[in-house]
Amino acid sequence: MLTYKYTARDPKTKQEVKSTVQAQSEQAAVKVITNQGLMPTNIELQDEQGGFGRDRVGAKDKVIFFRQLSTLVSAGLPLAQSLRTVSEQVSSKGLVLALGKIIADVEGGSTLADAMSLHPKIFNDVMVNLVAAGEASGTLDETLQRIADQTEKDAEMASKVRGALVYPAIVLFVIIAVIVFMLTTVLPQIELLYDDLGQQLPFITSVLLVIANFIIGYWWLIIILLAGGIFLLRQYVQTEAGREQLDVFKMSVPLFGVLFKKLYMARFTRTGATLLKSGVQMLEMMRITSKAAGNVLIERDIQKAAVKVRGGKTLSTSLADSDYFLPLVPQMISIGEQSGSIDGMMSKAADFYEKELDDQIKTISTTIEPILMIVLAVVAGLMVGAILLPVYGLVGENIAI
């Protein structure tokens, strides 16, 4: 249900009434208001997307929406009716609000693509252009199904990459937590013991105690510095220079650099194949995929290649000079150019890189585990040494006495 703000006049009292009403559409809201004996003079959809998380719509919700809409359109239902039916099944608040506005625009004569383009946080350029191509070619139902498949694959790949990063992040967090716990609880007890006996602590224990005392005494400052550092880093990453530095880091970091490169190759070829199959022109496909790549360096290379394609060169030749595209992509596209099936070869390249992505994630998982175990063993050894060396020292002195 959508919430509408309205202004109406009471015919009996001649007074102006301002309130809200919940309904499935603007027409339904007008009907509810008139049934109350009021004459609406103004009605508009209440914008609730400003709340925290309201304008965020998950990939799963989008996939369900496109699949359901595709089914209804292919069954022969009018577009506005199909949208209204789907909106009743949607659980995402942000998507429900957007669909309410889209339905109103479509009923007012707008195309679905134009109506969706007014909600860029939910429907990206790829989705909007695919819908426009589907409307122009009369294959909207097939196009909506392709969008659902594309969105699902993108979300699946991104989820796999995030999953590969979660395990080492959790282990590192545990290591840091153990270090802080040992420094702030166990080591101070050793210091008290040595002070009572008037003995001097070993060097490594003394260094760790300095760190421990700083953490205990200035924990609030550490939290402020961490929070401030994270905030400034996020602000910097949102700038053009910061985003470029982050993208360079992603593709150069050991182990994970190759993973990100294959992710970008799979995303470019899958999106490009979907756009070309839907009838989008080559240059327009390159413009859209450059924005959808998710990496400034890849985007820049695609844009450079687009200039060469506009000048008469083939896509494969234009991408072959790229610094960041893996060689297989232009090779597969070249085969597609010769056989007249660029979209088919790009789709095969996407399948290949998606499989490579799975294999790479498995390789990283098996490689990073022993590395993290070594790190954990070194840290544990250092902490145990800092604690046990003083104890053994005291025991040795007592034995000598």
C-alpha positions as CSV (number, residue, x, y, z in Angstrom):
1,M,0.0,0.0,0.0
2,L,1.2,3.5,-0.9
3,T,0.6,6.6,1.2
4,Y,-0.8,9.7,-0.5
5,K,-0.9,13.3,0.9
6,Y,-4.1,15.1,-0.2
7,T,-5.9,18.4,0.1
8,A,-9.7,18.3,-0.2
9,R,-12.7,20.4,0.4
10,D,-15.8,19.4,2.4
11,P,-18.9,20.4,0.3
12,K,-21.0,20.7,3.5
13,T,-18.8,22.9,5.7
14,K,-16.8,24.5,2.8
15,Q,-13.7,23.8,4.9
16,E,-10.3,22.7,3.6
17,V,-9.1,19.3,4.8
18,K,-5.4,18.1,4.7
19,S,-4.6,14.5,5.5
20,T,-3.1,11.2,4.2
21,V,-4.7,8.1,2.8
22,Q,-3.3,4.6,1.9
23,A,-4.2,3.1,-1.4
24,Q,-2.7,1.0,-4.2
25,S,-2.7,3.8,-6.8
26,E,-3.6,7.5,-7.2
27,Q,-7.0,6.6,-8.7
28,A,-7.8,4.3,-5.8
29,A,-6.8,7.1,-3.4
30,V,-9.2,9.5,-5.1
31,K,-12.0,7.0,-4.8
32,V,-11.3,6.6,-1.1
33,I,-11.4,10.3,-0.5
34,T,-14.6,10.9,-2.5
35,N,-16.3,8.0,-0.6
36,Q,-15.6,10.0,2.5
37,G,-17.7,12.8,1.1
38,L,-14.8,15.1,0.2
39,M,-13.7,16.7,-3.0
40,P,-10.0,16.3,-3.6
41,T,-8.2,19.4,-4.9
42,N,-4.6,18.1,-4.8
43,I,-3.1,14.6,-4.2
44,E,0.5,13.4,-4.4
45,L,2.5,10.4,-3.4
46,Q,4.2,10.9,0.0
47,D,7.9,10.6,-0.5
48,E,9.1,8.1,2.2
49,Q,12.3,7.3,0.5
50,G,14.3,9.7,2.7
51,G,14.3,7.3,5.6
52,F,17.3,5.2,6.4
53,G,17.5,2.3,4.0
54,R,14.1,3.1,2.3
55,D,15.7,3.8,-1.1
56,R,17.8,0.6,-1.1
57,V,16.4,-2.3,-2.9
58,G,18.1,-5.6,-2.9
59,A,19.1,-7.6,-6.0
60,K,16.7,-10.4,-4.9
61,D,13.7,-8.0,-4.9
62,K,14.7,-6.7,-8.4
63,V,15.0,-10.2,-9.8
64,I,11.6,-11.2,-8.5
65,F,10.1,-8.0,-9.8
66,F,11.5,-8.5,-13.4
67,R,10.5,-12.2,-13.5
68,Q,7.0,-11.6,-12.4
69,L,6.5,-8.6,-14.7
70,S,7.9,-10.7,-17.6
71,T,5.4,-13.4,-16.9
72,L,2.5,-11.1,-16.8
73,V,3.5,-9.1,-19.9
74,S,4.0,-12.4,-21.9
75,A,0.5,-13.5,-20.8
76,G,-0.9,-10.5,-22.6
77,L,-1.9,-8.2,-19.7
78,P,-1.6,-4.4,-20.3
79,L,1.6,-3.0,-18.9
80,A,0.0,-0.7,-16.3
81,Q,-2.1,-3.6,-15.0
82,S,0.9,-5.9,-14.9
83,L,2.9,-3.3,-12.9
84,R,0.0,-2.8,-10.4
85,T,-0.3,-6.6,-9.9
86,V,3.4,-7.0,-9.3
87,S,3.5,-4.0,-6.9
88,E,0.9,-5.8,-4.7
89,Q,3.4,-8.7,-4.4
90,V,6.5,-6.7,-3.7
91,S,7.8,-6.6,-0.1
92,S,10.5,-3.9,-0.5
93,K,9.2,-0.6,0.7
94,G,11.5,1.4,-1.6
95,L,10.4,-0.6,-4.6
96,V,6.8,-0.3,-3.7
97,L,7.1,3.5,-3.6
98,A,9.0,3.6,-6.9
99,L,6.4,1.4,-8.6
100,G,3.6,3.7,-7.4
101,K,5.3,6.6,-9.3
102,I,6.1,4.4,-12.3
103,I,2.5,3.2,-12.6
104,A,1.3,6.8,-12.5
105,D,3.8,7.8,-15.2
106,V,2.9,4.8,-17.5
107,E,-0.8,5.6,-17.1
108,G,0.0,9.2,-18.0
109,G,1.6,8.0,-21.3
110,S,5.2,7.6,-20.4
111,T,7.2,4.6,-21.6
112,L,8.4,2.1,-19.0
113,A,12.0,2.9,-19.7
114,D,11.5,6.6,-19.2
115,A,9.5,6.0,-16.0
116,M,12.2,3.7,-14.6
117,S,15.0,6.2,-15.5
118,L,13.5,8.6,-12.9
119,H,14.7,6.1,-10.2
120,P,18.4,5.6,-10.8
121,K,19.1,4.3,-7.3
122,I,16.9,1.3,-8.1
123,F,17.1,0.9,-11.9
124,N,20.6,1.4,-13.4
125,D,21.5,2.4,-16.9
126,V,21.7,-1.3,-18.1
127,M,18.2,-2.0,-16.9
128,V,16.7,1.2,-18.4
129,N,18.4,0.8,-21.8
130,L,17.4,-2.9,-22.0
131,V,13.8,-2.0,-21.3
132,A,13.9,0.7,-23.9
133,A,15.3,-1.7,-26.5
134,G,12.6,-4.3,-25.5
135,E,9.8,-1.8,-25.9
136,A,11.2,-0.6,-29.3
137,S,11.5,-4.2,-30.6
138,G,8.3,-5.5,-29.1
139,T,10.1,-8.1,-27.1
140,L,9.6,-6.6,-23.6
141,D,8.8,-9.9,-21.9
142,E,12.0,-11.5,-23.2
143,T,14.0,-8.4,-22.3
144,L,12.6,-8.4,-18.7
145,Q,13.7,-12.0,-18.4
146,R,17.2,-11.2,-19.6
147,I,17.4,-8.3,-17.0
148,A,16.4,-10.7,-14.3
149,D,19.1,-13.2,-15.4
150,Q,21.7,-10.5,-15.6
151,T,20.8,-9.0,-12.2
152,E,20.9,-12.5,-10.7
153,K,24.3,-13.3,-12.1
154,D,25.8,-10.0,-11.1
155,A,24.6,-10.4,-7.6
156,E,25.9,-14.0,-7.5
157,M,29.4,-13.0,-8.6
158,A,29.6,-10.0,-6.2
159,S,28.4,-12.3,-3.4
160,K,31.1,-14.9,-4.2
161,V,33.8,-12.2,-4.1
162,R,32.5,-10.8,-0.8
163,G,32.5,-14.3,0.6
164,A,36.1,-14.8,-0.3
165,L,37.0,-11.6,1.6
166,V,34.9,-12.4,4.7
167,Y,36.9,-15.4,6.0
168,P,40.3,-13.6,6.2
169,A,38.6,-10.5,7.6
170,I,37.0,-12.6,10.4
171,V,40.3,-14.3,11.2
172,L,42.2,-11.0,11.3
173,F,39.5,-9.6,13.6
174,V,39.9,-12.5,16.0
175,I,43.7,-12.1,16.0
176,I,43.4,-8.5,16.9
177,A,40.8,-9.2,19.6
178,V,43.0,-11.9,21.2
179,I,46.0,-9.5,21.1
180,V,44.0,-6.7,22.8
181,F,42.6,-9.1,25.4
182,M,46.0,-10.5,26.3
183,L,47.6,-7.1,26.5
184,T,44.9,-5.5,28.7
185,T,44.2,-8.4,31.1
186,V,47.1,-10.9,31.3
187,L,50.2,-8.8,30.9
188,P,49.3,-6.2,33.6
189,Q,49.2,-9.2,36.1
190,I,52.7,-10.1,35.2
191,E,53.8,-6.5,35.7
192,L,52.3,-6.5,39.2
193,L,54.0,-9.8,40.1
194,Y,57.4,-8.4,39.0
195,D,56.9,-5.2,40.9
196,D,56.1,-7.1,44.1
197,L,59.3,-9.1,43.7
198,G,61.4,-6.1,42.6
199,Q,62.5,-7.8,39.4
200,Q,63.1,-6.3,35.9
201,L,60.8,-7.5,33.1
202,P,62.3,-9.0,29.9
203,F,62.6,-6.5,27.0
204,I,59.8,-7.9,24.8
205,T,57.4,-7.9,27.8
206,S,58.3,-4.3,28.6
207,V,57.5,-3.2,25.1
208,L,54.2,-5.0,25.0
209,L,53.3,-3.5,28.4
210,V,53.9,0.0,27.1
211,I,51.4,-0.7,24.3
212,A,49.0,-2.3,26.8
213,N,49.1,0.8,29.1
214,F,48.5,3.0,26.2
215,I,45.4,1.0,25.1
216,I,44.1,1.0,28.7
217,G,44.7,4.7,29.3
218,Y,43.7,6.0,25.9
219,W,41.1,3.6,24.5
220,W,38.8,6.5,23.9
221,L,41.4,8.2,21.8
222,I,42.0,5.0,19.8
223,I,38.2,4.7,19.1
224,I,38.0,8.4,18.0
225,L,41.1,8.0,15.7
226,L,39.7,4.8,14.2
227,A,36.3,6.3,13.6
228,G,37.8,9.5,12.2
229,G,40.2,7.6,10.0
230,I,37.3,5.4,8.6
231,F,35.2,8.5,8.0
232,L,38.0,10.3,6.2
233,L,38.9,7.3,4.1
234,R,35.3,6.9,3.0
235,Q,35.1,10.5,2.1
236,Y,38.3,10.2,0.1
237,V,37.2,7.1,-1.7
238,Q,34.1,9.0,-2.9
239,T,36.4,11.5,-4.7
240,E,37.7,10.8,-8.2
241,A,41.3,10.5,-7.1
242,G,40.3,8.3,-4.1
243,R,38.1,6.0,-6.2
244,E,40.9,5.6,-8.7
245,Q,43.4,4.7,-6.0
246,L,41.0,2.1,-4.6
247,D,40.5,0.5,-8.0
248,V,44.2,0.4,-8.6
249,F,44.7,-1.3,-5.2
250,K,41.9,-3.8,-5.9
251,M,43.6,-5.1,-9.1
252,S,47.2,-5.1,-7.6
253,V,46.7,-6.6,-4.2
254,P,48.2,-10.1,-4.0
255,L,45.9,-13.0,-4.4
256,F,42.8,-10.9,-4.8
257,G,44.0,-8.7,-7.7
258,V,43.4,-11.5,-10.2
259,L,40.0,-12.2,-8.6
260,F,38.8,-8.7,-9.2
261,K,40.1,-8.6,-12.8
262,K,38.2,-11.8,-13.6
263,L,35.1,-10.3,-12.0
264,Y,35.3,-7.2,-14.2
265,M,35.8,-9.3,-17.3
266,A,32.8,-11.4,-16.5
267,R,30.7,-8.3,-15.8
268,F,31.7,-6.6,-19.0
269,T,31.2,-9.6,-21.3
270,R,27.9,-10.7,-19.6
271,T,26.4,-7.1,-19.7
272,G,27.7,-6.5,-23.2
273,A,26.2,-9.8,-24.5
274,T,22.8,-9.0,-22.9
275,L,22.7,-5.5,-24.4
276,L,23.7,-6.7,-27.9
277,K,21.2,-9.5,-27.8
278,S,18.5,-7.0,-27.0
279,G,19.3,-4.9,-30.0
280,V,21.4,-2.1,-28.4
281,Q,24.0,-0.6,-30.8
282,M,27.7,-1.2,-30.3
283,L,28.7,2.3,-29.2
284,E,25.7,2.6,-26.8
285,M,26.6,-0.9,-25.4
286,M,30.2,0.3,-24.7
287,R,28.9,3.5,-23.0
288,I,26.6,1.5,-20.7
289,T,29.1,-1.3,-19.9
290,S,31.8,1.3,-19.1
291,K,29.5,2.7,-16.3
292,A,28.4,-0.8,-15.2
293,A,32.0,-2.2,-14.9
294,G,32.4,-0.9,-11.4
295,N,36.1,0.1,-11.9
296,V,37.4,3.5,-13.0
297,L,40.4,1.9,-14.9
298,I,38.2,-0.5,-16.8
299,E,35.7,2.3,-17.5
300,R,38.5,4.4,-19.0
301,D,39.8,1.6,-21.2
302,I,36.3,0.9,-22.6
303,Q,35.8,4.6,-23.3
304,K,39.2,4.7,-25.1
305,A,38.1,1.7,-27.1
306,A,34.8,3.3,-28.0
307,V,36.7,6.2,-29.6
308,K,38.6,3.8,-31.8
309,V,35.4,1.9,-32.7
310,R,33.8,5.2,-33.7
311,G,36.8,5.8,-35.9
312,G,36.2,2.6,-37.8
313,K,38.3,0.0,-35.9
314,T,36.8,-3.3,-34.7
315,L,35.9,-3.9,-31.0
316,S,38.5,-6.6,-30.6
317,T,41.3,-4.5,-32.0
318,S,40.3,-1.5,-29.9
319,L,40.3,-3.6,-26.7
320,A,43.6,-5.5,-27.5
321,D,45.6,-2.4,-26.6
322,S,44.0,-2.2,-23.2
323,D,46.2,-2.2,-20.1
324,Y,43.6,-3.9,-17.9
325,F,41.6,-6.2,-20.1
326,L,42.6,-9.9,-20.0
327,P,43.7,-11.2,-23.5
328,L,40.9,-13.7,-23.8
329,V,38.2,-11.0,-24.1
330,P,39.4,-9.4,-27.3
331,Q,40.3,-12.8,-28.7
332,M,36.8,-14.2,-28.1
333,I,35.3,-11.0,-29.5
334,S,37.5,-11.3,-32.6
335,I,36.1,-14.8,-33.2
336,G,32.6,-13.4,-32.8
337,E,33.3,-10.6,-35.3
338,Q,34.4,-13.2,-37.9
339,S,31.5,-15.5,-37.3
340,G,28.9,-12.7,-37.0
341,S,28.0,-13.5,-33.4
342,I,29.7,-11.1,-31.1
343,D,27.0,-11.4,-28.4
344,G,27.3,-15.2,-28.5
345,M,31.1,-15.1,-28.0
346,M,30.9,-12.5,-25.3
347,S,28.4,-14.7,-23.5
348,K,30.8,-17.7,-23.8
349,A,33.6,-15.5,-22.4
350,A,31.4,-14.5,-19.5
351,D,30.7,-18.2,-18.8
352,F,34.4,-18.9,-18.8
353,Y,35.3,-16.1,-16.4
354,E,32.5,-16.9,-14.1
355,K,33.8,-20.5,-13.8
356,E,37.3,-19.1,-13.4
357,L,36.0,-16.9,-10.7
358,D,34.7,-19.9,-8.8
359,D,38.0,-21.7,-9.2
360,Q,40.0,-18.7,-8.1
361,I,37.9,-18.3,-5.0
362,K,38.5,-22.0,-4.1
363,T,42.3,-21.4,-4.8
364,I,42.4,-18.4,-2.6
365,S,40.5,-20.2,0.2
366,T,43.0,-23.0,0.2
367,T,46.0,-20.7,-0.1
368,I,45.1,-18.1,2.5
369,E,44.3,-20.6,5.3
370,P,47.9,-21.7,5.9
371,I,49.0,-18.1,5.6
372,L,46.6,-17.0,8.3
373,M,47.5,-20.0,10.4
374,I,51.2,-18.9,10.2
375,V,50.3,-15.3,11.2
376,L,48.1,-16.6,14.0
377,A,51.0,-18.9,15.2
378,V,53.5,-16.0,15.2
379,V,51.2,-13.8,17.1
380,A,50.3,-16.5,19.6
381,G,54.0,-17.3,20.0
382,L,54.9,-13.7,20.6
383,M,52.1,-13.3,23.2
384,V,52.9,-16.6,24.9
385,G,56.6,-15.7,25.0
386,A,55.9,-12.3,26.5
387,I,53.9,-14.0,29.2
388,L,55.8,-17.2,29.9
389,L,59.4,-15.8,29.7
390,P,58.9,-13.7,32.9
391,V,57.3,-16.7,34.6
392,Y,60.1,-19.0,33.7
393,G,62.6,-16.3,34.7
394,L,61.0,-16.2,38.2
395,V,61.0,-20.0,38.5
396,G,64.6,-20.2,37.5
397,E,65.6,-17.6,40.1
398,N,63.7,-19.4,42.8
399,I,65.4,-22.7,41.8
400,A,68.8,-21.1,41.9
401,I,68.1,-19.7,45.3
